[in-house]
Each structure stands twice: as structure tokens, then as C-alpha cells.
Amino acid sequence: MSKSTRTATLLLLVAFALGAIAGIGGVTLYHRPPGMGHSAGPSGYLSRLSKDLELTPIQRDSVGAILKRFEPGMDSIWQDIRPKFETLRTALRSEINAQLTPDQQRHYAELLERQDARRRNGKDASNAPR
């Protein structure tokens, strides 16, 4: 197996692991209270579900109660996995960056900044300055 094949395989495995962690922790992003990195919190998630699924008022109340009941557990899980997630994400980005040309590295840094801004703002930042 050549060095580039090993590197590609390693990157694929890291990406898979990062995806798994994101899948586990991703839902918690919708359930964290404001001030913890996702401004919409449970009410924003409820609003989105209500709109996308056309919930009745009774369904909206029921789903809201469910979200409230699960919020402490989701927050606790996110507190536990966040450091691991951040470590993996940093390693992944570093290894990808090492494979890029200087011009690609600048473009990648801009791409990551837009992604991070979107995550910080809790909304799509596709209209953010590029």
C-alpha cells in the first residue's frame, strides 16, 4: 500500500469517525439553550419542526414538552462529547490542510470560517462575505 493510499484511507477513517460523533452530538445542537453556541435552542427546533411538518397546535405543544423533557440529558451528552468532537475536528482539518497547496489552504481556511460562522450563528451563513 502506497503512502498516498494509506493517507487517503486514514483520512477516510477520520472523516467517518467525525461523522459518527457529529451524528451523535448533532441533535444536541438543536436542544442547547441560548448562549451555548446555538441561538435557536429548543424553541428554534420546535419552530422548524412545526413549519416543516405542519404541526397542529396540540402536536406543537406535545413536541415542545418532549423537547423540554429531553433537553437536560441532551445537554449533558453534549458536554461529555464536545471536547472529543473538537479534538477530532481539529485533527481532521489539520491533516486535510497538509494535503493542500498554499492557494488551496487559503481557500480551505475561508471555507472553514464560513462553516464555523454558520455554526456559531445557528443559521445558514451562505450569504456571509466570502
N, CA, C and O of each residue as an XYZ file, in Angstrom:
520
protein
N       0.856     -1.170      0.000
C       0.000      0.000      0.000
C       0.904      1.235      0.000
O       1.809      1.355      0.826
N       0.647      2.141     -0.930
C       1.484      3.338     -1.035
C       1.154      4.334      0.070
O       0.115      4.243      0.725
N       2.055      5.278      0.257
C       1.865      6.293      1.300
C       0.597      7.101      1.041
O      -0.149      7.386      1.978
N       0.340      7.474     -0.210
C      -0.857      8.268     -0.503
C      -2.126      7.453     -0.274
O      -3.141      8.009      0.148
N      -2.093      6.150     -0.541
C      -3.250      5.293     -0.278
C      -3.490      5.183      1.219
O      -4.632      5.246      1.673
N      -2.416      5.018      1.988
C      -2.561      4.962      3.452
C      -3.112      6.278      3.983
O      -3.984      6.284      4.852
N      -2.606      7.386      3.464
C      -3.082      8.701      3.905
C      -4.555      8.867      3.571
O      -5.334      9.335      4.402
N      -4.940      8.487      2.362
C      -6.343      8.599      1.960
C      -7.227      7.720      2.832
O      -8.316      8.133      3.231
N      -6.762      6.504      3.131
C      -7.523      5.596      3.987
C      -7.664      6.176      5.392
O      -8.743      6.132      5.982
N      -6.579      6.713      5.918
C      -6.625      7.324      7.245
C      -7.594      8.499      7.268
O      -8.387      8.634      8.200
N      -7.532      9.344      6.252
C      -8.450     10.484      6.185
C      -9.897     10.018      6.111
O     -10.776     10.610      6.737
N     -10.144      8.964      5.351
C     -11.492      8.423      5.252
C     -11.972      7.912      6.604
O     -13.117      8.155      6.986
N     -11.112      7.210      7.329
C     -11.477      6.712      8.654
C     -11.729      7.854      9.636
O     -12.678      7.803     10.419
N     -10.888      8.877      9.596
C     -11.085     10.034     10.474
C     -12.397     10.727     10.123
O     -13.154     11.118     11.011
N     -12.666     10.881      8.822
C     -13.919     11.515      8.400
C     -15.115     10.692      8.864
O     -16.118     11.253      9.307
N     -15.018      9.370      8.766
C     -16.093      8.504      9.227
C     -16.320      8.672     10.727
O     -17.456      8.809     11.180
N     -15.227      8.659     11.495
C     -15.338      8.823     12.948
C     -15.935     10.181     13.293
O     -16.784     10.288     14.177
N     -15.488     11.209     12.594
C     -16.022     12.546     12.834
C     -17.508     12.594     12.507
O     -18.287     13.220     13.227
N     -17.899     11.939     11.427
C     -19.311     11.876     11.063
C     -20.140     11.168     12.118
O     -21.250     11.595     12.436
N     -19.602     10.086     12.658
C     -20.317      9.354     13.701
C     -20.499     10.218     14.945
O     -21.579     10.259     15.532
N     -19.441     10.898     15.333
C     -19.539     11.777     16.502
C     -20.512     12.915     16.229
O     -21.314     13.274     17.092
N     -20.442     13.480     15.033
C     -21.362     14.564     14.684
C     -22.798     14.070     14.699
O     -23.701     14.791     15.124
N     -23.013     12.843     14.237
C     -24.361     12.287     14.258
C     -24.890     12.134     15.668
O     -26.057     12.416     15.939
N     -24.031     11.687     16.561
C     -24.431     11.523     17.954
C     -24.686     12.880     18.601
O     -25.678     13.076     19.303
N     -23.771     13.809     18.349
C     -23.880     15.113     19.005
C     -24.702     16.125     18.251
O     -25.120     17.130     18.826
N     -24.947     15.887     16.970
C     -25.629     16.884     16.150
C     -27.006     17.261     16.651
O     -27.370     18.436     16.662
N     -27.774     16.263     17.068
C     -29.120     16.552     17.543
C     -29.069     17.456     18.763
O     -29.960     18.281     18.967
N     -28.033     17.302     19.570
C     -27.951     18.128     20.770
C     -27.775     19.603     20.434
O     -28.106     20.470     21.242
N     -27.254     19.889     19.241
C     -27.108     21.287     18.849
C     -28.458     21.994     18.826
O     -28.539     23.197     19.072
N     -29.512     21.245     18.531
C     -30.843     21.826     18.473
C     -31.474     21.957     19.846
O     -32.478     22.651     20.006
N     -30.900     21.303     20.831
C     -31.527     21.263     22.139
C     -30.792     22.052     23.202
O     -31.201     22.058     24.363
N     -29.709     22.719     22.823
C     -28.974     23.500     23.810
C     -29.638     24.850     23.995
O     -30.151     25.429     23.037
N     -29.632     25.352     25.213
C     -30.233     26.663     25.446
C     -29.403     27.773     24.809
O     -28.217     27.584     24.539
N     -30.027     28.945     24.566
C     -29.270     30.068     24.019
C     -28.051     30.354     24.877
O     -28.074     30.172     26.094
N     -26.982     30.806     24.225
C     -25.752     31.101     24.943
C     -24.784     29.940     24.954
O     -23.658     30.073     25.433
N     -25.213     28.792     24.428
C     -24.329     27.633     24.374
C     -23.949     27.308     22.936
O     -23.644     26.158     22.619
N     -23.967     28.319     22.058
C     -23.496     28.092     20.709
C     -24.568     27.898     19.668
O     -24.252     27.853     18.479
N     -25.798     27.783     20.050
C     -26.875     27.637     19.084
C     -28.030     28.499     19.561
O     -28.767     28.115     20.470
N     -28.183     29.653     18.953
C     -29.104     30.658     19.463
C     -30.556     30.229     19.416
O     -31.364     30.727     20.200
N     -30.911     29.324     18.526
C     -32.310     28.957     18.397
C     -32.765     28.069     19.544
O     -33.899     28.201     20.005
N     -31.912     27.167     20.016
C     -32.261     26.270     21.100
C     -33.477     25.437     20.765
O     -33.840     25.308     19.595
N     -34.119     24.862     21.790
C     -35.281     24.014     21.561
C     -36.425     24.740     20.868
O     -37.119     24.151     20.039
N     -36.630     26.010     21.195
C     -37.743     26.737     20.578
C     -37.525     26.909     19.081
O     -38.482     26.858     18.308
N     -36.280     27.113     18.664
C     -35.983     27.215     17.236
C     -36.221     25.895     16.526
O     -36.752     25.869     15.415
N     -35.831     24.799     17.162
C     -36.047     23.473     16.586
C     -37.543     23.187     16.498
O     -38.027     22.664     15.495
N     -38.267     23.537     17.557
C     -39.714     23.340     17.562
C     -40.372     24.156     16.454
O     -41.267     23.664     15.768
N     -39.938     25.388     16.280
C     -40.497     26.225     15.210
C     -40.244     25.600     13.846
O     -41.126     25.576     12.987
N     -39.031     25.097     13.656
C     -38.705     24.477     12.371
C     -39.532     23.221     12.141
O     -40.055     23.018     11.044
N     -39.659     22.374     13.161
C     -40.481     21.176     13.030
C     -41.933     21.544     12.759
O     -42.594     20.945     11.911
N     -42.413     22.534     13.489
C     -43.797     22.968     13.328
C     -44.070     23.415     11.899
O     -45.092     23.065     11.309
N     -43.150     24.188     11.355
C     -43.306     24.689      9.987
C     -43.149     23.567      8.967
O     -43.996     23.398      8.090
N     -42.067     22.802      9.083
C     -41.773     21.759      8.093
C     -42.791     20.625      8.104
O     -43.114     20.073      7.052
N     -43.297     20.276      9.281
C     -44.230     19.157      9.410
C     -45.684     19.607      9.502
O     -46.595     18.781      9.566
N     -45.894     20.922      9.507
C     -47.242     21.490      9.632
C     -47.960     20.902     10.847
O     -49.057     20.354     10.736
N     -47.315     21.028     12.008
C     -47.883     20.502     13.243
C     -49.141     21.267     13.630
O     -49.245     22.476     13.420
N     -50.088     20.541     14.198
C     -51.268     21.192     14.757
C     -50.849     21.838     16.074
O     -49.788     21.509     16.605
N     -51.661     22.752     16.613
C     -51.307     23.340     17.916
C     -51.124     22.290     19.015
O     -50.235     22.427     19.856
N     -51.944     21.261     19.016
C     -51.820     20.206     20.029
C     -50.507     19.448     19.832
O     -49.803     19.165     20.802
N     -50.175     19.120     18.584
C     -48.907     18.439     18.310
C     -47.725     19.316     18.708
O     -46.742     18.835     19.272
N     -47.832     20.601     18.408
C     -46.749     21.526     18.748
C     -46.518     21.546     20.259
O     -45.375     21.514     20.716
N     -47.597     21.599     21.027
C     -47.468     21.580     22.487
C     -46.837     20.276     22.975
O     -45.979     20.289     23.858
N     -47.263     19.154     22.398
C     -46.725     17.849     22.797
C     -45.242     17.735     22.462
O     -44.442     17.302     23.292
N     -44.880     18.124     21.243
C     -43.478     18.060     20.830
C     -42.638     19.012     21.684
O     -41.515     18.678     22.061
N     -43.173     20.190     21.988
C     -42.464     21.139     22.846
C     -42.186     20.553     24.221
O     -41.098     20.729     24.772
N     -43.179     19.852     24.777
C     -42.998     19.218     26.087
C     -41.941     18.114     26.014
O     -41.145     17.948     26.938
N     -41.938     17.369     24.917
C     -40.936     16.309     24.735
C     -39.538     16.917     24.666
O     -38.612     16.433     25.317
N     -39.390     17.973     23.880
C     -38.086     18.633     23.763
C     -37.604     19.137     25.117
O     -36.430     18.988     25.456
N     -38.505     19.731     25.888
C     -38.141     20.239     27.215
C     -37.699     19.106     28.137
O     -36.736     19.244     28.891
N     -38.415     17.985     28.065
C     -38.095     16.849     28.929
C     -36.722     16.255     28.591
O     -35.991     15.834     29.488
N     -36.374     16.222     27.310
C     -35.104     15.624     26.894
C     -33.932     16.597     26.947
O     -32.780     16.166     26.889
N     -34.191     17.877     27.054
C     -33.131     18.887     26.995
C     -32.000     18.667     28.003
O     -30.837     18.734     27.606
N     -32.278     18.408     29.283
C     -31.160     18.222     30.226
C     -30.241     17.057     29.845
O     -29.019     17.173     29.945
N     -30.815     15.952     29.415
C     -29.999     14.806     29.014
C     -29.173     15.090     27.776
O     -28.012     14.689     27.690
N     -29.773     15.786     26.812
C     -29.052     16.134     25.591
C     -27.899     17.081     25.914
O     -26.798     16.932     25.384
N     -28.156     18.044     26.777
C     -27.094     18.973     27.184
C     -25.949     18.231     27.868
O     -24.777     18.518     27.626
N     -26.303     17.277     28.721
C     -25.292     16.511     29.439
C     -24.422     15.709     28.470
O     -23.201     15.669     28.615
N     -25.048     15.077     27.493
C     -24.298     14.302     26.498
C     -23.372     15.213     25.716
O     -22.208     14.879     25.496
N     -23.883     16.369     25.294
C     -23.051     17.290     24.514
C     -21.854     17.762     25.334
O     -20.750     17.883     24.802
N     -22.059     18.028     26.615
C     -20.953     18.446     27.482
C     -19.861     17.375     27.502
O     -18.672     17.692     27.519
N     -20.274     16.102     27.499
C     -19.316     14.994     27.544
C     -18.561     14.813     26.233
O     -17.357     14.558     26.248
N     -19.250     14.942     25.098
C     -18.595     14.623     23.828
C     -17.958     15.819     23.135
O     -17.136     15.641     22.237
N     -18.318     17.017     23.531
C     -17.798     18.189     22.828
C     -16.267     18.235     22.770
O     -15.720     18.472     21.693
N     -15.549     18.019     23.885
C     -14.082     18.064     23.792
C     -13.524     17.028     22.809
O     -12.587     17.320     22.065
N     -14.089     15.835     22.805
C     -13.638     14.796     21.872
C     -13.934     15.209     20.434
O     -13.108     15.026     19.539
N     -15.110     15.763     20.229
C     -15.505     16.223     18.898
C     -14.549     17.304     18.400
O     -14.089     17.253     17.260
N     -14.254     18.277     19.251
C     -13.358     19.376     18.876
C     -11.951     18.856     18.551
O     -11.322     19.315     17.598
N     -11.466     17.902     19.345
C     -10.143     17.327     19.101
C     -10.093     16.621     17.750
O      -9.155     16.811     16.977
N     -11.104     15.809     17.473
C     -11.150     15.108     16.190
C     -11.284     16.076     15.021
O     -10.635     15.905     13.989
N     -12.127     17.089     15.185
C     -12.323     18.055     14.102
C     -11.022     18.802     13.812
O     -10.683     19.027     12.650
N     -10.297     19.183     14.852
C      -9.023     19.878     14.670
C      -8.009     18.985     13.953
O      -7.310     19.440     13.048
N      -7.931     17.721     14.356
C      -7.003     16.784     13.710
C      -7.379     16.566     12.247
O      -6.512     16.548     11.373
N      -8.650     16.404     11.992
C      -9.130     16.205     10.626
C      -8.764     17.392      9.746
O      -8.224     17.220      8.653
N      -9.056     18.583     10.221
C      -8.761     19.793      9.453
C      -7.263     19.939      9.208
O      -6.843     20.333      8.120
N      -6.468     19.624     10.207
C      -5.018     19.741     10.077
C      -4.474     18.780      9.020
O      -3.630     19.153      8.206
N      -4.962     17.549      9.042
C      -4.484     16.565      8.071
C      -4.937     16.911      6.658
O      -4.174     16.742      5.706
N      -6.151     17.387      6.512
C      -6.615     17.814      5.185
C      -5.765     18.978      4.707
O      -5.314     18.992      3.562
N      -5.545     19.951      5.574
C      -4.763     21.138      5.226
C      -3.359     20.766      4.743
O      -2.826     21.397      3.830
N      -2.768     19.748      5.355
C      -1.418     19.317      4.984
C      -1.354     18.750      3.565
O      -0.277     18.682      2.973
N      -2.493     18.345      3.023
C      -2.533     17.779      1.675
C      -2.729     18.848      0.599
O      -2.644     18.545     -0.592
N      -2.987     20.081      1.000
C      -3.369     21.131      0.060
C      -2.198     22.026     -0.327
O      -1.212     22.144      0.400
N      -2.336     22.648     -1.485
C      -1.365     23.659     -1.914
C      -1.600     24.921     -1.092
O      -2.652     25.041     -0.464
N      -0.661     25.868     -1.072
C      -0.881     27.112     -0.327
C      -2.166     27.841     -0.751
O      -2.885     28.365      0.101
N      -2.458     27.878     -2.044
C      -3.685     28.532     -2.505
C      -4.920     27.782     -2.004
O      -5.890     28.402     -1.568
N      -4.886     26.457     -2.067
C      -5.993     25.649     -1.565
C      -6.142     25.814     -0.054
O      -7.258     25.820      0.465
N      -5.019     25.948      0.649
C      -5.079     26.146      2.097
C      -5.805     27.439      2.441
O      -6.606     27.473      3.375
N      -5.527     28.510      1.685
C      -6.233     29.778      1.926
C      -7.726     29.612      1.671
O      -8.555     30.077      2.454
N      -8.060     28.949      0.574
C      -9.467     28.731      0.240
C     -10.144     27.850      1.305
O     -11.282     28.109      1.697
N      -9.441     26.815      1.763
C      -9.961     25.919      2.793
C     -10.199     26.687      4.095
O     -11.214     26.481      4.760
N      -9.274     27.564      4.455
C      -9.434     28.381      5.666
C     -10.679     29.256      5.562
O     -11.414     29.409      6.538
N     -10.919     29.830      4.384
C     -12.122     30.650      4.181
C     -13.381     29.801      4.285
O     -14.368     30.210      4.897
N     -13.341     28.621      3.685
C     -14.473     27.705      3.739
C     -14.789     27.330      5.182
O     -15.950     27.335      5.590
N     -13.756     27.005      5.951
C     -13.953     26.641      7.351
C     -14.493     27.810      8.158
O     -15.324     27.620      9.047
N     -14.030     29.017      7.856
C     -14.527     30.188      8.579
C     -16.016     30.377      8.318
O     -16.773     30.691      9.237
N     -16.437     30.190      7.079
C     -17.874     30.305      6.768
C     -18.666     29.230      7.502
O     -19.734     29.504      8.051
N     -18.140     28.000      7.511
C     -18.826     26.918      8.225
C     -18.906     27.218      9.721
O     -19.953     27.036     10.344
N     -17.800     27.674     10.286
C     -17.777     27.982     11.713
C     -18.720     29.138     12.042
O     -19.387     29.120     13.076
N     -18.776     30.143     11.167
C     -19.688     31.274     11.382
C     -21.129     30.794     11.358
O     -21.944     31.219     12.177
N     -21.445     29.910     10.421
C     -22.803     29.370     10.326
C     -23.136     28.610     11.603
O     -24.241     28.734     12.132
N     -22.186     27.827     12.097
C     -22.407     27.057     13.317
C     -22.570     27.989     14.524
O     -23.446     27.776     15.363
N     -21.723     29.022     14.607
C     -21.811     29.974     15.729
C     -23.130     30.726     15.719
O     -23.719     30.973     16.771
N     -23.590     31.087     14.540
C     -24.818     31.869     14.419
C     -26.066     31.008     14.454
O     -27.176     31.525     14.579
N     -25.894     29.714     14.347
C     -27.047     28.827     14.386
C     -27.933     28.959     13.170
O     -29.121     28.643     13.228
N     -27.367     29.426     12.061
C     -28.161     29.588     10.850
C     -27.239     29.477      9.654
O     -26.019     29.404      9.804
N     -27.812     29.463      8.490
C     -27.032     29.359      7.262
C     -26.315     30.666      7.016
O     -26.933     31.730      6.990
N     -25.014     30.584      6.835
C     -24.213     31.786      6.595
C     -23.774     31.859      5.143
O     -22.729     32.428      4.828
N     -24.590     31.272      4.248
C     -24.192     31.259      2.843
C     -24.154     32.654      2.256
O     -23.526     32.873      1.221
N     -24.811     33.595      2.897
C     -24.768     34.977      2.430
C     -23.646     35.765      3.088
O     -23.494     36.963      2.850
N     -22.864     35.088      3.914
C     -21.756     35.767      4.595
C     -20.709     36.165      3.571
O     -20.606     35.537      2.517
N     -19.933     37.197      3.865
C     -18.884     37.612      2.935
C     -17.921     36.469      2.653
O     -17.575     35.702      3.552
N     -17.495     36.361      1.414
C     -16.583     35.275      1.023
C     -15.218     35.798      0.792
O     -14.312     35.035      0.457
